[in-house]
Amino acid sequence: MIRLSDVSYTYAKGTPFEKTALFNVELEIGNGEFIAIVGSTGSGKSTLIQVMAGLLTVEGVTSDGRIGLVFQRPEDQLFEETVEAELAFAPKNFGCKPEEIARRVTDAMRQVGLPDQYRLVSPLKLSGGERRRVAIASILSMQPSTLILDEPTAGLDARSKAQLLDEIKRLNDGGTTILMVTHDMDAAARLAQRIIVMSDGRVIADGDPRGVFGRADVIERAGLSRPTSMAILDRLRAKGVEIESDAIDIDECEARIRKCFKM
């Protein structure tokens, strides 16, 4: 559980560069949720997750579990000679015993789908998608109850992106609370149970994907696009086709079209 009660945050307070990034945010994150945090650049998303993770200290934030934060392009921060050493770094610094470290390394590799033969391979010799998984696994070795990911698929090719999103979904299915900052509205609509929309440092919408993406006022104010499935049906409606446009994934979109045209 993470709770934010009337949380605001200002950078460089009392200087000519003062800028308030969050205004009076009220949020409650339940255990086991999968939440997508969306909004345009500068909307306050990154500040929000850093406040949640405790990297920025502010009154009004409480949590009852360990939180792991994966920054954008975390693979750039890999530094150990092998995958095993990378994943063992955090539990070793927590003072875990060797057998516990070995167990955590094995569990973290399994959770992100890394083959066991990668243990002694240098992370730098892996593909971009595999390095991203190593970086996420290094956070999972801390055994967080909540995993926060900032644009986890940025810079990945389509195949690596799909594989990584599947792994993140499996983590959530296994009980890990997921908060994912993303500009990918299709992924947000397909995977998240709940969408939090940020604009100018404020939460302007918080609800299920169908309801949030169905609000034209929210989409316009936040500078977002609708998921592809909704956009396709919007175009059909604009041409006079009587069809509901609230499908949140391509399969549902196809089903709506087939039913409408009796295909």
C-alpha positions as CSV (number, residue, x, y, z in Angstrom):
1,M,0.0,0.0,0.0
2,I,1.2,3.5,-0.9
3,R,-0.7,6.5,0.2
4,L,-0.2,10.2,-0.9
5,S,-2.2,12.7,1.1
6,D,-2.2,16.3,-0.1
7,V,1.3,15.9,-1.6
8,S,3.0,18.9,-3.3
9,Y,6.7,19.2,-4.4
10,T,8.7,22.2,-5.5
11,Y,12.2,22.0,-7.0
12,A,14.8,24.7,-6.1
13,K,12.5,26.3,-3.5
14,G,13.4,29.9,-2.6
15,T,15.6,30.4,-5.7
16,P,14.9,32.1,-9.0
17,F,14.6,28.5,-10.5
18,E,11.8,27.5,-8.2
19,K,9.3,25.2,-10.0
20,T,6.4,23.3,-8.4
21,A,6.0,19.9,-10.1
22,L,3.2,18.4,-8.0
23,F,0.1,20.1,-6.6
24,N,-2.0,18.6,-3.8
25,V,-1.9,15.0,-5.0
26,E,-4.2,12.5,-3.3
27,L,-3.6,8.9,-4.3
28,E,-3.9,5.4,-2.8
29,I,-2.1,2.4,-4.4
30,G,-3.5,-1.0,-3.4
31,N,-1.4,-4.2,-3.2
32,G,-1.3,-6.2,-6.4
33,E,-2.6,-3.4,-8.7
34,F,-1.2,-2.8,-12.2
35,I,-1.3,1.0,-12.8
36,A,-0.2,3.0,-15.8
37,I,0.8,6.6,-15.2
38,V,0.4,8.7,-18.3
39,G,0.7,12.3,-19.3
40,S,2.7,14.6,-21.6
41,T,6.3,15.5,-21.0
42,G,6.6,17.8,-17.9
43,S,3.2,16.7,-16.5
44,G,4.8,15.5,-13.2
45,K,5.0,11.8,-13.8
46,S,8.7,11.4,-13.0
47,T,8.4,13.5,-9.8
48,L,5.4,11.5,-8.7
49,I,7.2,8.2,-8.9
50,Q,10.3,9.5,-7.2
51,V,8.1,10.8,-4.4
52,M,6.4,7.4,-4.1
53,A,9.8,5.6,-4.1
54,G,11.2,7.9,-1.4
55,L,13.9,9.5,-3.6
56,L,12.3,12.9,-3.0
57,T,11.4,13.5,0.6
58,V,8.0,15.1,1.2
59,E,5.3,15.0,3.9
60,G,2.1,13.1,3.3
61,V,3.6,9.9,1.8
62,T,3.3,6.5,3.5
63,S,4.0,3.0,2.4
64,D,4.1,-0.4,4.0
65,G,6.5,-2.4,1.8
66,R,9.8,-2.2,-0.1
67,I,9.6,-0.2,-3.3
68,G,11.9,-0.8,-6.3
69,L,12.3,1.9,-9.0
70,V,13.6,1.2,-12.5
71,F,14.7,4.4,-14.2
72,Q,14.5,5.0,-18.0
73,R,17.3,3.0,-19.8
74,P,18.4,1.3,-16.6
75,E,20.8,-0.9,-18.7
76,D,23.1,2.1,-18.9
77,Q,23.7,1.7,-15.2
78,L,24.9,-1.9,-15.4
79,F,28.5,-2.2,-14.0
80,E,29.3,-5.7,-12.9
81,E,31.3,-8.2,-15.0
82,T,28.5,-10.9,-15.1
83,V,24.8,-11.1,-14.9
84,E,25.0,-13.1,-11.7
85,A,27.2,-10.5,-10.0
86,E,24.9,-7.7,-11.1
87,L,21.9,-9.4,-9.6
88,A,23.8,-10.3,-6.4
89,F,24.9,-6.8,-5.7
90,A,21.8,-5.5,-3.9
91,P,21.2,-8.6,-1.6
92,K,24.9,-8.7,-0.8
93,N,24.8,-5.1,0.4
94,F,21.7,-5.9,2.4
95,G,23.8,-8.5,4.3
96,C,22.1,-11.6,2.9
97,K,23.9,-14.9,3.4
98,P,25.4,-16.6,0.3
99,E,22.6,-19.2,0.0
100,E,20.0,-16.4,0.2
101,I,21.8,-14.4,-2.4
102,A,22.0,-17.4,-4.8
103,R,18.2,-18.0,-4.3
104,R,17.4,-14.4,-5.0
105,V,19.5,-14.4,-8.2
106,T,17.8,-17.5,-9.4
107,D,14.4,-16.2,-8.6
108,A,15.0,-12.8,-10.3
109,M,16.3,-14.4,-13.5
110,R,13.3,-16.6,-13.6
111,Q,10.9,-13.7,-13.0
112,V,12.2,-11.8,-16.1
113,G,12.8,-14.9,-18.3
114,L,16.6,-14.9,-18.4
115,P,18.0,-18.3,-19.2
116,D,20.3,-19.8,-16.5
117,Q,23.2,-20.0,-19.0
118,Y,23.4,-16.2,-18.9
119,R,24.6,-16.2,-15.3
120,L,28.3,-15.9,-16.2
121,V,27.8,-13.8,-19.3
122,S,28.7,-10.1,-19.3
123,P,25.6,-7.9,-19.4
124,L,27.3,-5.8,-22.1
125,K,27.3,-8.8,-24.5
126,L,23.5,-9.2,-24.4
127,S,20.9,-7.5,-26.6
128,G,19.2,-4.3,-25.6
129,G,16.1,-6.1,-24.5
130,E,18.1,-8.7,-22.5
131,R,20.1,-5.9,-20.8
132,R,16.8,-4.2,-19.8
133,R,15.7,-7.5,-18.2
134,V,19.0,-7.8,-16.3
135,A,18.5,-4.2,-15.0
136,I,14.9,-5.0,-13.9
137,A,16.1,-8.3,-12.3
138,S,18.7,-6.5,-10.3
139,I,15.9,-4.5,-8.7
140,L,13.8,-7.6,-8.2
141,S,16.7,-9.2,-6.3
142,M,15.8,-6.7,-3.6
143,Q,12.4,-8.4,-3.4
144,P,10.2,-5.3,-3.6
145,S,6.5,-5.6,-3.0
146,T,6.0,-2.7,-5.5
147,L,7.9,-2.2,-8.7
148,I,7.8,1.2,-10.4
149,L,9.0,1.4,-14.0
150,D,9.7,4.6,-15.9
151,E,9.2,4.1,-19.6
152,P,10.4,0.4,-19.5
153,T,10.1,-0.2,-23.2
154,A,11.7,3.1,-24.4
155,G,14.2,2.4,-27.2
156,L,13.4,-1.3,-27.6
157,D,12.4,-3.0,-30.9
158,A,8.9,-4.4,-31.3
159,R,9.8,-7.9,-30.3
160,S,11.9,-7.0,-27.2
161,K,9.1,-4.6,-26.2
162,A,6.4,-7.2,-26.4
163,Q,8.5,-9.8,-24.5
164,L,9.3,-7.3,-21.7
165,L,5.7,-6.2,-21.3
166,D,4.7,-9.9,-21.1
167,E,7.3,-10.4,-18.3
168,I,6.0,-7.3,-16.4
169,K,2.5,-8.6,-16.7
170,R,3.6,-12.0,-15.3
171,L,5.2,-10.2,-12.4
172,N,1.9,-8.6,-11.6
173,D,0.1,-11.9,-12.0
174,G,2.5,-13.3,-9.4
175,G,1.5,-10.6,-6.9
176,T,3.9,-7.7,-7.5
177,T,2.3,-4.3,-7.5
178,I,3.2,-2.5,-10.8
179,L,3.3,1.2,-11.5
180,M,4.4,1.9,-15.0
181,V,5.0,5.3,-16.5
182,T,4.5,5.1,-20.2
183,H,3.7,7.1,-23.4
184,D,2.4,3.9,-25.0
185,M,-1.4,4.2,-24.7
186,D,-1.9,0.7,-26.3
187,A,0.2,-1.0,-23.6
188,A,-1.5,1.1,-20.9
189,A,-5.0,0.2,-22.1
190,R,-4.2,-3.5,-22.6
191,L,-2.2,-4.3,-19.4
192,A,-3.2,-1.8,-16.7
193,Q,-6.3,-2.2,-14.5
194,R,-6.1,1.5,-13.6
195,I,-4.9,4.6,-15.4
196,I,-3.6,7.7,-13.6
197,V,-3.5,10.8,-15.8
198,M,-1.2,13.7,-14.9
199,S,-1.3,17.2,-16.3
200,D,0.6,20.3,-15.0
201,G,1.5,18.5,-11.8
202,R,-2.0,17.4,-11.0
203,V,-3.9,14.1,-11.2
204,I,-6.8,14.9,-13.6
205,A,-8.2,11.4,-14.0
206,D,-7.9,8.1,-12.2
207,G,-9.9,5.1,-13.2
208,D,-10.2,2.0,-15.4
209,P,-8.8,2.2,-19.0
210,R,-12.2,2.2,-20.7
211,G,-13.5,5.1,-18.6
212,V,-10.4,7.2,-18.7
213,F,-9.7,6.9,-22.4
214,G,-13.4,7.5,-23.1
215,R,-13.2,11.0,-21.7
216,A,-12.4,13.4,-24.5
217,D,-11.9,16.3,-22.0
218,V,-9.1,14.3,-20.2
219,I,-7.4,13.3,-23.5
220,E,-7.4,16.8,-24.8
221,R,-6.2,18.4,-21.5
222,A,-3.4,15.9,-21.0
223,G,-2.3,16.0,-24.7
224,L,-2.7,12.3,-25.1
225,S,-3.8,10.1,-28.0
226,R,-6.5,7.4,-27.7
227,P,-5.3,3.7,-27.9
228,T,-5.2,2.5,-31.5
229,S,-8.3,0.3,-31.1
230,M,-10.3,3.3,-30.1
231,A,-8.8,5.5,-32.8
232,I,-9.8,3.0,-35.5
233,L,-13.4,2.9,-34.3
234,D,-13.4,6.7,-34.0
235,R,-12.6,7.0,-37.7
236,L,-15.5,4.6,-38.6
237,R,-17.9,6.7,-36.5
238,A,-16.7,9.8,-38.2
239,K,-17.7,8.2,-41.5
240,G,-21.2,7.6,-40.2
241,V,-20.8,4.0,-39.0
242,E,-22.9,3.3,-35.9
243,I,-20.4,1.5,-33.7
244,E,-19.2,1.9,-30.1
245,S,-15.6,3.2,-30.0
246,D,-14.6,2.1,-26.4
247,A,-12.7,-1.0,-27.4
248,I,-9.5,-1.1,-25.4
249,D,-7.5,-3.6,-27.4
250,I,-7.2,-4.7,-31.0
251,D,-9.1,-8.0,-30.5
252,E,-12.1,-6.2,-29.0
253,C,-11.9,-3.7,-31.9
254,E,-11.9,-6.5,-34.4
255,A,-14.9,-8.1,-32.7
256,R,-16.8,-4.9,-32.8
257,I,-16.1,-4.4,-36.5
258,R,-17.1,-8.0,-37.4
259,K,-20.3,-7.7,-35.5
260,C,-21.2,-4.3,-37.0
261,F,-20.6,-5.5,-40.6
262,K,-21.9,-9.0,-39.9
263,M,-18.6,-10.5,-41.1
